[in-house]
Amino acid sequence: MRILSVVAPGNGSGKTLTLSAILGAFPGRLSAVKFTTVFKDGVNCPRTAKACACHELKGLYTVVTDPATLAMQDTDTGRLAGAGARAVLWCLARPGAQAAAWDHLRREHLSERDDLLTEGNTMVPVLDPDLLIMVMSAQVERARWKADAWPLARSANLVIINRHDSSEREIAALADEVSRQRGGRAPLVEDVCRPLASWSSPALHDAVAAVLAAPDRRRAGAAS
């Protein structure tokens, strides 16, 4: 199992669009798992509809597998399903339940042969991804940034600044800050709304391809 994870400082950065770009470039190659931390039933939910599955979370975690729920229009999971994911799952967990949720997900819903593309910050320490991608946008207010934004940005293999709807001045300021935080490693600057093949840099495509072509370190570790 190879794991590629996409994270962001906050909602609206372009995570799901970046996942969709990756899935479109590698159709049928990756299963997608969206992880959502639920602090209280219905609170801090990224959606406001009463039918949102966040309201169904009664225990420590829930894995949503219902095709109708996952394929709903104008939802992240619906977009991932339409972008070329081999399968889509949505895992909701309370704070502190990420490890238990991941154990359940692997045991009941995944195969060790699955290669995964995941969305969500809080699962990263548990997942230990083979490729960590941070997507940032100057349009996301700093007050909405998550506490783990800069630590994740510093440890990410790639940082992508989503240029969509941002001015060149805003992009340059954020890019300079990212470079300082990452010890001089410059971010990519791309419109993540566009297909991956049209991006100005092949870095993300090449990084994904390299991970998928590499030996599976998890299976190798289990075998030894």
N, C-alpha and C positions, 0 to 999 in steps of 0.2 A: 504494500500500500504506500503510494507516494501522496504527499499532502502539500497542496499549494494554498496559502491563506492570504486573503485580502482584508486589510484593516483600514481604519480611517479615524481621524480625530472626532468626527461627529456625523450625524445624518446629513445628507445633502452633499457630501464630498464627491460622490461618484463611484462608490464601491460596486453597486450592482451593475452599473454600466461597464465598469472594468471587467467584472466577472463575465458579463455577456460578450464583451469583445474577445476574451480568452476562449470562451466556449464556442463562439462563432468561428474562431481560427482553428480549433481542434474539435470539430463536431463529433459527438458520440464517444469521445475519448475519456471524458471526465464526468463523474457524478458530482452534483452540487449539494452542499449542505449549508443552510443558513442557520446560524446560531444566534439566539436572542436571549439576553438576560432579562428576566422579569423580576422587578423589585417588589411588586405587589400586583395581584391580579388586576390587569387592565391599566396599571400605572406605568408611565414611561413607555407605553407601547408605541411603536412607530406608525401604527394605524389607529384610526379613531372609530372605525366601523364597529358596531356592536357584535358583529359576527366574527370578529378577529379571534384567532385561536388563543391569544394571550389570556382571554377570559376563561378558557377551558383548563388552564393550568391549576391543578389542585394539589399536586404533590410537589416533590422537589424538581421534577423535570417531566417533560412530555415530548414525545417524538411524533410529529404530525406526518401521517402517511396517506391521508385521504386525498385521492387524485383531484377531486372537485375543489377542495380547499387549496391545494397547492397550485392549481391551474387558474385560480381566480384572476380576472383581468385587473390591471393596475396594482398588482402586488409584486414584491421582489421575487417570490418563488415562481409566479406565473411568467415573469420575464426570463428567469433562468431556464425554465422548461422550454420556452419558445426559442431560446438562443442556441440550443444544441446540446444541453446536458443529457447524459445517458439516463440519469434518474435524478430526482430532486427530493430532498428531505428537509424538514424544518424542525430544529431541536430548540425547545424553550427550557430554560433552567433558572432556578433561583440562584442568587449569589452564593458561592461556596459549593454548589452542586455540580460544577462543570465536570469534574473527574468521574463522578458517578454516572452522569449523563453520557459521557463519552464511552465508558465501559459498556453501558447498556446499548448504545448505538452500534458499537462494533460487534457485540455479541448477537444482537437480535436483527439488525438491519443491514449490515455491511459484510462484505467478503474481504479477506486479506488481499485479494487480487484487484479490488477496486482502487482506482486512483481518484483522489478527491480534490475538489476546488471548494474552499470554505469561505464564508463571510462571517466576520464577528471578531471583536477584540479579545473578549474575556477568555476564549477558549485557547488562545495561542500558547500559553505556558503548558497546557495539557497536551495539545496536539504536537508540539515540537515540529513545525512544518519544515519541509524540505526547501520551500521557497516562500519567503514572507514579503508581501507587497503592500506598501502604504500608499494610499491615495489621499491627496490633500486638495483643498480648494480655498482660495482666498475669500470665497463667498460665505464660508461657514464662520460665524462669529466666534471669537475666542471664548466668550462666556459659555458656549455650547460644546467646547472641546472636552473630551474625556481626559481623566487624570493620567491615563497611560499613553497619551498621544506622542509625546516626545520620546519616552523610552522605547516605544515600538518603532518610531521613525529612525532612531539611532541604530536599532538592531536589524532593521529591514534590509533585505537584499537589494530592493529597489524602492525608491520613493518616486511617485508620479504626481506632479501638480496638474490638476485638471484645469485647463485654460478656458473651458467653456464659460462664457458670460463674465470673464474677468478681464480687466484692463492690463496692458503691458506693464504699467507701473506696479499694480498689485501683484502680478506674477513675479516680477523681478524682486520685489521686496520679500515675498515668501520664499522664493528660490534661494536668496542670499541667506535667509535665516536657516533654512534647511541645510544648506552647505556648511554653515558654522556649526550646527548641531551634530552634523555627521563627519566632522573632521576634514572638511574640504571636498567630500563626495557630493557632486552636484546631482540634483534630481532630474528626471525626465520631465519635459513639459509637453503635454499632449491634450487634445480634445478627446476625452474618453468616450464621447458619444459616437465616435467614428469607428468603423471596423479596424481591427488590429492591423490588417494588411496596408492600410492607408496612413498609419502612424509615421511620423518623420524618423523615428529611431526604431531599429529592429530589436532593441535590447530586451523588451518584455517577451516578445515572441521567441527569441533565441533562448532566454532563460527558462521559459516553460518547456520548450522542446528539449533542452538539455536535461532537465529534471526527469521528464518522461522517458528519456532514452537511457538514463543512468540505472545501475542496479538498484533494486529495492532494498534499502538498508534495514528496514523493519523485518522483512522476511529473512534476510541474511542473518540478522541478529537472533531471530527466533530459531533458525536452523542450527546455529552454533550453541 
